[in-house]
């Protein structure tokens, strides 16, 4: 199975997003660089709006992630509540 990944600029706000992703995806692997944070997961990764809101302490629109996004890999399935990366075989 192939890995999916998402990479963000390393900022204070992305810390909450990253914490939420790691909580919701226990198989995810964090790779921290000086200016970037990359999260890899085998097969798929789901980012949940509710978990980010819990961590960030306010309402959050998943499209806000794009402000901090550097790159990603995988097929995207996006709703108002979840953003999923996966490889469909």
N, C-alpha and C positions, 0 to 999 in steps of 0.2 A: 504494500500500500504506500502511496506517495504522501509526502508531507505538504501541508499548507502552512503559510506563514503570513504574518502582518508585522510591519515595522512602523514605529512612531518616532517623531522627534522626542528627545528626552527633555520634558518640561514638568513643572509641578502639577499641572492639570492632567497630563497623561499618566501620572503615577496612579491616580484613582481608576482610570480606564484599564490600565495594566493589571492592577490588583483585582478588578472585577473579572477580567478575562481569565486570569489564573484560578480564581475561585470557581468559576463555572466550567473550566476545562482542566481537570486535574492531571490529564496526560500532557498538557502543554509544557514546553521547555522555554525558559527565559534566557535570553542572550543580551546582556547589557554592554553597550559600547559608550564611549565618552559623549557622543551627541545623538545616539540612536538606541532604541530598545526594540529588539526583534523577538517575536513569540512564534515558535514552531509547534505544530501538533500533527500527529499522524492521522491521515484520513480526513478529519474535519475539525472545525473550531466554531463555536457559537458564542457571539457577543450579545449579552442581554441588556437591554435598556434599563430594566428594573434594578439589576445588580449595580450598574454604573451609578444610577441615581442614589442608591443606598450609600455607595462609597463617596460620591461627590457632594451629597447633601443638598441637591436641588434637582429640578426637572432637567432632563437631558434628551435632546434629539439626536438619534444615532448619526445623522448627517454631520453633526458637529465633529465627529471623529476625523472627517476629511481635512480639517484645518491642521491637524497634527500628523496626518498620514504621510509616510514616505513611499511605501510600496506594499504590495500584497501579492499572494500567489494562491490561486484556486478559483473555482467557480463561485460566484457570489449569488446568494439568495437573501434578499433584504425585505423586511417588513418594518412597520413602525416600532415593533418590539424586539426584533432580533436581526442580527447580521451574521450570516453563516457562510463560512468558506469551506469548500469541500472539493474532492475530486470524484467525479462521476465516471464509473467504468461500465 
